[in-house]
Amino acid sequence: MVVDFRKNRDPPSPINMCDFPVTTVDSFRFLGSIITQDLKWELNISSITKAQQRLFFMRQLKKFNLPKTMMVHFYTAIIESILCSSITVWYAAATAKDKGRLQRVIRSAERVIGCNLPSLHDLFALKTLKRARKIVADPSHPGQNLFVPLPSGRRLRTIRTKTSHHTNSFFLSPVGLINRARSPTD
């Protein structure tokens, strides 16, 4: 797969390995996430929305009068785990339409269970903060130098970017979330 955002795109030169040509692809699955050559996440989110199919099992469990706590455990293990697969990578770059599609899965599960569940944004914030804390605590992590505290020590320095590819990357989101969590409430 070739990722190229230059304005003047020349076709990539053919790559050979052991005298066999390597074919280029538009997308591939890596660790359960679908990555496309334009680094958009619609294809990945379409595969995640298949979690909607698992609501059938929740409806069956509701017919058997399973307690709400057990239904929430089932939702967390079977549906939320799919919705949150690599959420820290794709959420910031996902379109509002795609986020809405995934939020509808959560709302459907809320109706089946009969209680409120964390929104997609809340799940993203929770997973992102957890991952950011691990990076900050690990001095050998290559991304640790992106979490630089300001002289006051209370907030982190905002990462400046020039392109939307960097704006939608993982490291910009946790800095904002950490700063909002650390800022004093009025």
VEXVODO-850995 format. One record per residue: residue number from 1; residue in one letter; z negated, y negated, x negated of N, C-alpha, C in turn. Coordinates in nm, 3 decimals. Each point is the difference from the previous one (the first is absolute). Last residue first. Layout:
REM VEXVODO-850995
(node NUM; "A"; (Z; Y; X); (Z; Y; X); (Z; Y; X)) ...
//
This chain:
REM VEXVODO-850995
(node 186; "D"; (-3.698; -2.585; 1.509); (-0.049; -0.126; 0.058); (-0.082; 0.025; 0.121)) (node 185; "T"; (0.081; 0.313; -0.459); (0.038; -0.017; 0.141); (-0.061; -0.128; 0.053)) (node 184; "P"; (0.151; 0.126; -0.523); (-0.112; -0.015; 0.093); (0.050; -0.024; 0.142)) (node 183; "S"; (0.272; 0.299; -0.362); (-0.018; -0.141; 0.038); (-0.113; -0.011; 0.100)) (node 182; "R"; (0.164; 0.423; -0.177); (-0.102; -0.068; -0.080); (-0.024; -0.144; 0.043)) (node 181; "A"; (0.334; 0.278; 0.207); (-0.128; 0.070; 0.016); (-0.112; -0.072; -0.073)) (node 180; "R"; (0.442; -0.157; -0.043); (-0.048; -0.025; 0.135); (-0.135; 0.066; 0.023)) (node 179; "N"; (0.211; 0.081; -0.412); (-0.041; -0.141; 0.010); (-0.051; -0.033; 0.139)) (node 178; "I"; (0.179; 0.429; -0.072); (-0.127; -0.014; -0.072); (-0.051; -0.144; 0.010)) (node 177; "L"; (0.425; 0.091; 0.180); (-0.105; 0.066; 0.079); (-0.137; -0.015; -0.066)) (node 176; "G"; (0.381; -0.164; -0.231); (-0.028; -0.079; 0.120); (-0.112; 0.061; 0.084)) (node 175; "V"; (0.144; 0.244; -0.370); (-0.060; -0.124; -0.048); (-0.036; -0.088; 0.119)) (node 174; "P"; (0.236; 0.404; 0.078); (-0.144; 0.015; -0.020); (-0.067; -0.126; -0.052)) (node 173; "S"; (0.483; -0.008; 0.077); (-0.081; 0.021; 0.121); (-0.149; 0.014; -0.029)) (node 172; "L"; (0.333; -0.030; -0.351); (-0.026; -0.128; 0.064); (-0.092; 0.015; 0.121)) (node 171; "F"; (0.158; 0.384; -0.254); (-0.104; -0.078; -0.067); (-0.028; -0.134; 0.064)) (node 170; "F"; (0.349; 0.330; 0.149); (-0.140; 0.038; 0.026); (-0.098; -0.104; -0.053)) (node 169; "S"; (0.487; -0.175; 0.136); (-0.050; 0.111; -0.080); (-0.148; 0.023; 0.027)) (node 168; "N"; (0.316; -0.349; 0.171); (-0.029; 0.114; 0.086); (-0.054; 0.120; -0.078)) (node 167; "T"; (0.128; -0.401; -0.224); (-0.092; -0.044; 0.106); (-0.043; 0.118; 0.085)) (node 166; "H"; (0.331; 0.061; -0.329); (-0.134; -0.005; -0.057); (-0.104; -0.042; 0.104)) (node 165; "H"; (0.444; 0.012; 0.132); (-0.030; 0.135; -0.046); (-0.139; 0.005; -0.062)) (node 164; "S"; (0.198; -0.409; 0.138); (-0.068; 0.072; 0.107); (-0.034; 0.143; -0.041)) (node 163; "T"; (0.029; -0.396; -0.370); (0.088; 0.077; 0.088); (-0.081; 0.072; 0.106)) (node 162; "K"; (-0.202; -0.275; -0.338); (0.119; -0.077; 0.034); (0.089; 0.073; 0.099)) (node 161; "T"; (-0.568; -0.020; -0.129); (0.125; 0.076; -0.003); (0.116; -0.090; 0.040)) (node 160; "R"; (-0.567; 0.018; -0.161); (0.116; -0.082; 0.035); (0.127; 0.084; -0.014)) (node 159; "I"; (-0.543; 0.114; 0.101); (0.116; 0.036; -0.081); (0.119; -0.081; 0.048)) (node 158; "T"; (-0.537; -0.129; 0.023); (0.115; 0.042; 0.079); (0.118; 0.025; -0.094)) (node 157; "R"; (-0.532; 0.046; -0.124); (0.115; -0.087; -0.017); (0.117; 0.059; 0.079)) (node 156; "L"; (-0.510; 0.095; 0.156); (0.100; 0.042; -0.098); (0.115; -0.099; -0.004)) (node 155; "R"; (-0.549; -0.085; 0.122); (0.131; 0.033; 0.055); (0.094; 0.042; -0.112)) (node 154; "R"; (-0.454; -0.108; -0.099); (-0.012; 0.052; 0.136); (0.133; 0.047; 0.058)) (node 153; "G"; (-0.091; -0.215; -0.440); (-0.038; 0.141; 0.003); (-0.006; 0.059; 0.139)) (node 152; "S"; (0.125; -0.452; -0.211); (-0.122; 0.011; 0.081); (-0.051; 0.144; 0.006)) (node 151; "P"; (0.417; -0.107; -0.221); (-0.120; -0.037; -0.077); (-0.130; 0.009; 0.079)) (node 150; "L"; (0.380; 0.325; 0.166); (0.003; -0.142; -0.030); (-0.126; -0.036; -0.077)) (node 149; "P"; (0.207; 0.506; -0.019); (-0.087; -0.091; 0.075); (0.021; -0.146; -0.043)) (node 148; "V"; (0.356; 0.424; 0.005); (-0.070; -0.092; -0.091); (-0.088; -0.092; 0.083)) (node 147; "F"; (0.322; 0.435; 0.037); (-0.116; -0.040; 0.078); (-0.090; -0.087; -0.088)) (node 146; "L"; (0.391; 0.201; -0.174); (0.048; -0.082; 0.111); (-0.114; -0.048; 0.090)) (node 145; "N"; (-0.050; 0.306; -0.377); (0.012; -0.139; -0.045); (0.058; -0.091; 0.109)) (node 144; "Q"; (-0.043; 0.478; 0.061); (-0.128; -0.069; 0.006); (0.011; -0.146; -0.040)) (node 143; "G"; (0.340; 0.370; 0.018); (0.003; -0.113; 0.091); (-0.127; -0.080; 0.004)) (node 142; "P"; (0.068; 0.408; -0.266); (0.094; -0.104; -0.044); (0.006; -0.122; 0.091)) (node 141; "H"; (-0.436; 0.323; -0.099); (0.111; -0.010; 0.096); (0.094; -0.113; -0.042)) (node 140; "S"; (-0.427; 0.128; -0.213); (0.122; 0.055; -0.058); (0.120; -0.011; 0.095)) (node 139; "P"; (-0.457; -0.136; 0.111); (0.056; -0.087; -0.103); (0.129; 0.052; -0.061)) (node 138; "D"; (-0.241; 0.056; 0.493); (0.056; 0.083; -0.105); (0.065; -0.087; -0.108)) (node 137; "A"; (-0.197; -0.174; 0.408); (-0.106; 0.073; -0.070); (0.051; 0.082; -0.118)) (node 136; "V"; (0.299; -0.242; 0.288); (-0.087; -0.097; -0.068); (-0.107; 0.072; -0.082)) (node 135; "I"; (0.281; 0.263; 0.271); (0.076; -0.059; -0.111); (-0.087; -0.096; -0.079)) (node 134; "K"; (-0.180; 0.189; 0.390); (0.015; 0.103; -0.104); (0.074; -0.055; -0.120)) (node 133; "R"; (-0.039; -0.276; 0.377); (-0.132; 0.016; -0.066); (0.006; 0.106; -0.110)) (node 132; "A"; (0.381; -0.060; 0.271); (-0.019; -0.113; -0.091); (-0.133; 0.009; -0.073)) (node 131; "R"; (0.098; 0.319; 0.337); (0.083; 0.022; -0.119); (-0.019; -0.113; -0.101)) (node 130; "K"; (-0.220; -0.046; 0.412); (-0.053; 0.118; -0.070); (0.077; 0.026; -0.129)) (node 129; "L"; (0.156; -0.336; 0.291); (-0.123; -0.042; -0.069); (-0.061; 0.115; -0.079)) (node 128; "T"; (0.374; 0.100; 0.265); (0.037; -0.089; -0.110); (-0.123; -0.044; -0.078)) (node 127; "K"; (-0.054; 0.258; 0.397); (0.057; 0.081; -0.109); (0.034; -0.086; -0.122)) (node 126; "L"; (-0.160; -0.225; 0.387); (-0.102; 0.093; -0.050); (0.052; 0.080; -0.120)) (node 125; "A"; (0.300; -0.285; 0.229); (-0.100; -0.077; -0.074); (-0.105; 0.092; -0.061)) (node 124; "F"; (0.326; 0.197; 0.281); (0.059; -0.049; -0.124); (-0.103; -0.074; -0.084)) (node 123; "L"; (-0.130; 0.133; 0.428); (0.014; 0.118; -0.087); (0.057; -0.040; -0.135)) (node 122; "D"; (-0.021; -0.331; 0.329); (-0.135; 0.034; -0.047); (0.003; 0.121; -0.093)) (node 121; "H"; (0.402; -0.126; 0.209); (-0.038; -0.098; -0.101); (-0.140; 0.029; -0.055)) (node 120; "L"; (0.156; 0.263; 0.357); (0.075; 0.031; -0.121); (-0.037; -0.097; -0.113)) (node 119; "S"; (-0.376; 0.072; 0.365); (0.141; -0.036; 0.003); (0.066; 0.036; -0.133)) (node 118; "P"; (-0.432; 0.265; 0.221); (0.038; -0.108; -0.092); (0.151; -0.027; 0.006)) (node 117; "L"; (-0.230; 0.180; 0.443); (0.022; 0.055; -0.134); (0.038; -0.116; -0.092)) (node 116; "N"; (-0.257; 0.090; 0.521); (0.075; -0.083; -0.095); (0.007; 0.068; -0.136)) (node 115; "C"; (-0.030; 0.289; 0.464); (-0.084; -0.089; -0.080); (0.088; -0.079; -0.097)) (node 114; "G"; (0.143; 0.370; 0.295); (-0.084; -0.082; 0.085); (-0.097; -0.086; -0.079)) (node 113; "I"; (0.376; 0.347; -0.097); (-0.142; 0.024; -0.033); (-0.092; -0.078; 0.093)) (node 112; "V"; (0.468; -0.056; 0.052); (-0.031; 0.142; 0.019); (-0.150; 0.024; -0.023)) (node 111; "R"; (0.170; -0.432; -0.078); (0.003; 0.032; 0.143); (-0.037; 0.145; 0.026)) (node 110; "E"; (0.040; -0.144; -0.448); (-0.116; -0.063; 0.065); (-0.006; 0.033; 0.148)) (node 109; "A"; (0.377; 0.138; -0.245); (-0.117; 0.084; -0.030); (-0.126; -0.059; 0.062)) (node 108; "S"; (0.389; -0.253; 0.033); (0.014; 0.121; 0.082); (-0.119; 0.094; -0.022)) (node 107; "R"; (0.029; -0.382; -0.270); (-0.037; -0.036; 0.137); (0.012; 0.120; 0.093)) (node 106; "I"; (0.146; 0.054; -0.444); (-0.147; -0.015; 0.004); (-0.045; -0.033; 0.141)) (node 105; "V"; (0.458; 0.018; -0.078); (-0.055; 0.136; -0.014); (-0.153; -0.006; 0.012)) (node 104; "R"; (0.231; -0.406; -0.015); (0.013; 0.065; 0.132); (-0.053; 0.144; -0.003)) (node 103; "Q"; (0.031; -0.250; -0.401); (-0.116; -0.041; 0.079); (0.005; 0.061; 0.139)) (node 102; "L"; (0.366; 0.063; -0.288); (-0.114; 0.081; -0.042); (-0.126; -0.036; 0.079)) (node 101; "R"; (0.391; -0.251; 0.080); (0.026; 0.139; 0.036); (-0.118; 0.089; -0.036)) (node 100; "G"; (-0.012; -0.451; -0.137); (-0.022; 0.015; 0.144); (0.023; 0.142; 0.047)) (node 99; "K"; (0.103; -0.114; -0.443); (-0.146; 0.003; 0.017); (-0.035; 0.017; 0.148)) (node 98; "D"; (0.452; -0.057; -0.103); (-0.048; 0.131; -0.046); (-0.151; 0.013; 0.015)) (node 97; "K"; (0.195; -0.417; 0.104); (0.049; 0.102; 0.095); (-0.052; 0.138; -0.039)) (node 96; "A"; (-0.075; -0.364; -0.289); (-0.090; -0.006; 0.116); (0.040; 0.105; 0.103)) (node 95; "T"; (0.123; 0.111; -0.506); (0.033; -0.104; 0.098); (-0.100; 0.004; 0.115)) (node 94; "A"; (-0.110; 0.150; -0.520); (0.051; 0.049; 0.128); (0.028; -0.117; 0.094)) (node 93; "A"; (-0.203; -0.014; -0.451); (0.145; -0.021; 0.008); (0.059; 0.045; 0.133)) (node 92; "A"; (-0.468; 0.051; -0.103); (0.029; -0.141; -0.025); (0.149; -0.030; 0.016)) (node 91; "Y"; (-0.156; 0.459; 0.039); (-0.042; -0.087; 0.110); (0.040; -0.146; -0.021)) (node 90; "W"; (0.067; 0.400; -0.309); (0.105; -0.047; 0.089); (-0.042; -0.105; 0.100)) (node 89; "V"; (-0.298; 0.201; -0.344); (0.129; -0.028; -0.064); (0.095; -0.069; 0.098)) (node 88; "T"; (-0.432; 0.155; 0.128); (-0.018; -0.111; -0.093); (0.131; -0.038; -0.068)) (node 87; "I"; (-0.031; 0.379; 0.290); (0.003; -0.127; 0.074); (-0.015; -0.119; -0.093)) (node 86; "S"; (0.041; 0.517; -0.052); (0.050; -0.106; -0.089); (0.014; -0.134; 0.070)) (node 85; "S"; (-0.146; 0.326; 0.335); (0.055; 0.056; -0.123); (0.075; -0.110; -0.076)) (node 84; "C"; (-0.232; -0.029; 0.439); (-0.051; -0.066; -0.121); (0.058; 0.057; -0.129)) (node 83; "L"; (0.108; 0.174; 0.440); (0.025; -0.144; 0.007); (-0.038; -0.071; -0.130)) (node 82; "I"; (-0.101; 0.459; 0.048); (0.145; -0.020; -0.014); (0.032; -0.149; -0.001)) (node 81; "S"; (-0.444; 0.124; 0.077); (0.035; 0.039; -0.137); (0.150; -0.017; -0.026)) (node 80; "E"; (-0.177; -0.065; 0.437); (-0.026; -0.113; -0.090); (0.037; 0.033; -0.144)) (node 79; "I"; (0.038; 0.351; 0.321); (0.094; -0.109; 0.026); (-0.020; -0.116; -0.098)) (node 78; "I"; (-0.270; 0.407; -0.031); (0.136; 0.043; 0.026); (0.099; -0.116; 0.014)) (node 77; "A"; (-0.485; -0.053; -0.088); (0.052; 0.103; -0.091); (0.149; 0.024; 0.018)) (node 76; "T"; (-0.233; -0.310; 0.281); (-0.012; -0.044; -0.139); (0.065; 0.100; -0.095)) (node 75; "Y"; (-0.024; 0.109; 0.462); (0.092; -0.111; -0.023); (-0.002; -0.041; -0.148)) (node 74; "F"; (-0.314; 0.319; 0.137); (0.135; 0.057; 0.000); (0.103; -0.109; -0.030)) (node 73; "H"; (-0.439; -0.140; 0.055); (0.013; 0.077; -0.125); (0.139; 0.062; -0.011)) (node 72; "V"; (-0.107; -0.214; 0.400); (0.016; -0.100; -0.107); (0.015; 0.070; -0.134)) (node 71; "M"; (-0.095; 0.270; 0.369); (0.136; -0.054; 0.012); (0.028; -0.103; -0.110)) (node 70; "M"; (-0.434; 0.173; 0.039); (0.090; 0.102; -0.055); (0.145; -0.047; 0.007)) (node 69; "T"; (-0.322; -0.275; 0.195); (-0.023; 0.004; -0.145); (0.092; 0.102; -0.067)) (node 68; "K"; (-0.005; -0.039; 0.477); (0.071; -0.108; -0.067); (-0.017; 0.005; -0.152)) (node 67; "P"; (-0.033; 0.464; 0.281); (-0.073; -0.127; -0.010); (0.078; -0.104; -0.080)) (node 66; "L"; (0.250; 0.381; 0.289); (-0.061; -0.011; -0.133); (-0.074; -0.134; -0.007)) (node 65; "N"; (0.260; 0.242; 0.376); (-0.122; -0.082; 0.004); (-0.075; -0.001; -0.132)) (node 64; "F"; (0.443; 0.193; 0.118); (-0.112; 0.092; -0.016); (-0.134; -0.072; -0.007)) (node 63; "K"; (0.406; -0.243; 0.031); (-0.002; 0.087; 0.119); (-0.116; 0.098; -0.005)) (node 62; "K"; (0.087; -0.273; -0.375); (-0.065; -0.077; 0.107); (-0.007; 0.083; 0.128)) (node 61; "L"; (0.233; 0.176; -0.368); (-0.144; 0.005; -0.023); (-0.075; -0.077; 0.109)) (node 60; "Q"; (0.468; -0.018; 0.006); (-0.045; 0.135; 0.033); (-0.151; 0.013; -0.018)) (node 59; "R"; (0.203; -0.397; -0.134); (0.000; 0.009; 0.147); (-0.046; 0.138; 0.046)) (node 58; "M"; (0.055; -0.071; -0.459); (-0.117; -0.075; 0.050); (-0.007; 0.008; 0.152)) (node 57; "F"; (0.374; 0.185; -0.210); (-0.118; 0.084; -0.022); (-0.127; -0.070; 0.047)) (node 56; "F"; (0.404; -0.239; 0.016); (0.005; 0.111; 0.096); (-0.126; 0.087; -0.013)) (node 55; "L"; (0.099; -0.348; -0.307); (-0.081; -0.040; 0.114); (0.001; 0.107; 0.110)) (node 54; "R"; (0.268; 0.013; -0.399); (-0.129; 0.068; -0.007); (-0.095; -0.042; 0.111)) (node 53; "Q"; (0.433; -0.197; -0.069); (0.015; 0.136; 0.051); (-0.134; 0.073; 0.002)) (node 52; "Q"; (0.042; -0.432; -0.197); (-0.004; -0.007; 0.146); (0.009; 0.140; 0.062)) (node 51; "A"; (0.063; -0.083; -0.461); (-0.139; 0.029; 0.035); (-0.018; -0.006; 0.151)) (node 50; "K"; (0.400; -0.124; -0.226); (-0.002; 0.135; 0.056); (-0.143; 0.046; 0.028)) (node 49; "T"; (0.119; -0.410; -0.221); (-0.018; -0.009; 0.145); (0.008; 0.137; 0.067)) (node 48; "I"; (0.084; -0.054; -0.470); (-0.143; -0.006; 0.033); (-0.021; -0.003; 0.152)) (node 47; "S"; (0.438; -0.016; -0.181); (-0.055; 0.134; -0.018); (-0.149; 0.003; 0.035)) (node 46; "S"; (0.219; -0.413; 0.016); (0.056; 0.087; 0.104); (-0.053; 0.142; -0.013)) (node 45; "I"; (-0.109; -0.308; -0.332); (-0.079; -0.024; 0.121); (0.054; 0.083; 0.116)) (node 44; "N"; (0.235; 0.014; -0.409); (-0.132; 0.059; -0.017); (-0.083; -0.014; 0.128)) (node 43; "L"; (0.417; -0.212; -0.012); (0.019; 0.145; 0.002); (-0.134; 0.073; -0.014)) (node 42; "E"; (0.007; -0.475; -0.038); (0.030; 0.044; 0.136); (0.012; 0.152; 0.010)) (node 41; "W"; (-0.100; -0.319; -0.389); (-0.084; 0.112; 0.042); (0.030; 0.051; 0.140)) (node 40; "K"; (0.250; -0.245; -0.471); (-0.046; -0.029; 0.136); (-0.064; 0.127; 0.054)) (node 39; "L"; (0.235; -0.076; -0.437); (-0.146; -0.010; 0.007); (-0.049; -0.051; 0.135)) (node 38; "D"; (0.452; 0.132; -0.159); (-0.024; -0.142; 0.025); (-0.149; -0.030; 0.014)) (node 37; "Q"; (0.157; 0.447; -0.072); (0.045; -0.078; -0.114); (-0.015; -0.151; 0.022)) (node 36; "T"; (-0.341; 0.355; 0.228); (0.143; -0.028; 0.006); (0.039; -0.092; -0.114)) (node 35; "I"; (-0.410; 0.380; 0.133); (0.032; -0.123; -0.072); (0.151; -0.018; 0.006)) (node 34; "I"; (-0.416; 0.290; 0.264); (0.144; -0.013; -0.020); (0.028; -0.137; -0.060)) (node 33; "S"; (-0.452; 0.340; -0.025); (0.056; -0.127; 0.045); (0.149; -0.004; -0.031)) (node 32; "G"; (-0.286; 0.371; -0.127); (-0.011; -0.015; 0.144); (0.055; -0.130; 0.055)) (node 31; "L"; (0.017; 0.118; -0.471); (-0.139; 0.012; 0.042); (-0.017; -0.030; 0.149)) (node 30; "F"; (0.461; -0.098; -0.101); (-0.088; 0.012; -0.115); (-0.143; -0.004; 0.049)) (node 29; "R"; (0.558; 0.034; 0.173); (-0.141; 0.016; 0.037); (-0.081; 0.023; -0.126)) (node 28; "F"; (0.481; -0.287; 0.066); (-0.059; 0.130; -0.033); (-0.147; -0.001; 0.039)) (node 27; "S"; (0.529; -0.286; 0.043); (-0.145; 0.011; 0.022); (-0.047; 0.137; -0.046)) (node 26; "D"; (0.449; -0.143; -0.071); (-0.047; -0.125; 0.059); (-0.151; 0.001; 0.021)) (node 25; "V"; (0.283; 0.265; -0.403); (-0.037; 0.012; 0.141); (-0.050; -0.136; 0.050)) (node 24; "T"; (0.318; 0.249; -0.431); (-0.091; -0.105; 0.047); (-0.023; 0.019; 0.149)) (node 23; "T"; (0.124; 0.373; -0.406); (0.045; -0.069; 0.120); (-0.103; -0.105; 0.040)) (node 22; "V"; (0.140; 0.218; -0.488); (-0.114; -0.019; 0.090); (0.050; -0.079; 0.120)) (node 21; "P"; (0.283; 0.337; -0.359); (-0.022; -0.133; 0.057); (-0.120; 0.001; 0.097)) (node 20; "F"; (0.064; 0.312; -0.445); (0.019; 0.006; 0.145); (-0.026; -0.138; 0.057)) (node 19; "D"; (-0.062; 0.133; -0.472); (0.143; 0.003; 0.035); (0.027; 0.020; 0.150)) (node 18; "C"; (-0.443; -0.075; -0.174); (0.048; 0.131; -0.043); (0.144; 0.023; 0.046)) (node 17; "M"; (-0.128; -0.404; 0.216); (-0.111; 0.072; -0.063); (0.049; 0.141; -0.031)) (node 16; "N"; (0.213; -0.526; 0.140); (0.015; 0.143; -0.023); (-0.124; 0.056; -0.067)) (node 15; "I"; (0.191; -0.454; 0.310); (-0.102; 0.055; -0.088); (0.023; 0.150; -0.011)) (node 14; "P"; (0.320; -0.466; 0.133); (-0.044; 0.137; 0.028); (-0.098; 0.049; -0.107)) (node 13; "S"; (0.032; -0.521; 0.134); (0.078; 0.096; -0.079); (-0.054; 0.140; 0.025)) (node 12; "P"; (-0.032; -0.392; 0.372); (-0.069; 0.057; -0.117); (0.090; 0.099; -0.073)) (node 11; "P"; (0.186; -0.432; 0.270); (-0.036; 0.139; 0.026); (-0.064; 0.061; -0.125)) (node 10; "D"; (-0.067; -0.512; 0.082); (0.108; 0.085; -0.048); (-0.038; 0.143; 0.033)) (node 9; "R"; (-0.164; -0.491; 0.202); (-0.026; 0.142; -0.022); (0.126; 0.070; -0.047)) (node 8; "N"; (-0.212; -0.504; 0.043); (0.127; 0.063; -0.037); (-0.025; 0.146; -0.036)) (node 7; "K"; (-0.374; -0.236; 0.134); (0.102; -0.052; 0.091); (0.135; 0.064; -0.027)) (node 6; "R"; (-0.465; 0.266; -0.095); (0.082; -0.107; -0.057); (0.105; -0.045; 0.100)) (node 5; "F"; (-0.347; 0.359; 0.028); (-0.003; -0.118; 0.086); (0.080; -0.117; -0.059)) (node 4; "D"; (-0.078; 0.575; -0.021); (0.062; -0.113; -0.069); (0.006; -0.117; 0.096)) (node 3; "V"; (-0.144; 0.551; -0.083); (-0.055; -0.117; 0.067); (0.051; -0.121; -0.078)) (node 2; "V"; (0.147; 0.547; 0.055); (0.011; -0.123; -0.078); (-0.054; -0.114; 0.086)) (node 1; "M"; (-0.038; 0.571; -0.037); (0.000; -0.116; 0.085); (0.000; -0.122; -0.090)) 
//
